[in-house]
């Protein structure tokens, strides 16, 4: 029962982690991205509130995924 619950929790956390990573705004790539990125740092560009929230959610979900996965491994041995 506990093992099945942890497996379901692990699957839900992994799907949430994928969704949070996909929702994050991408970094600009290429030459235009390096020019725009440099201009943002010179003029004090800041992350948007949603980007900060998604970054924190990514870290929290990543840690939770690691802990639950390690617990699953420990229980199956």
Buried (B, 14 or more C-beta within 10 A) or exposed (E): EEEEEBBEBBEEBBEBBEEBEEEBEEEEEEEEEEEEBEEEEEEEEEEEEEEEBBEEBBEBBBEBBEEBBEBBEEEEE
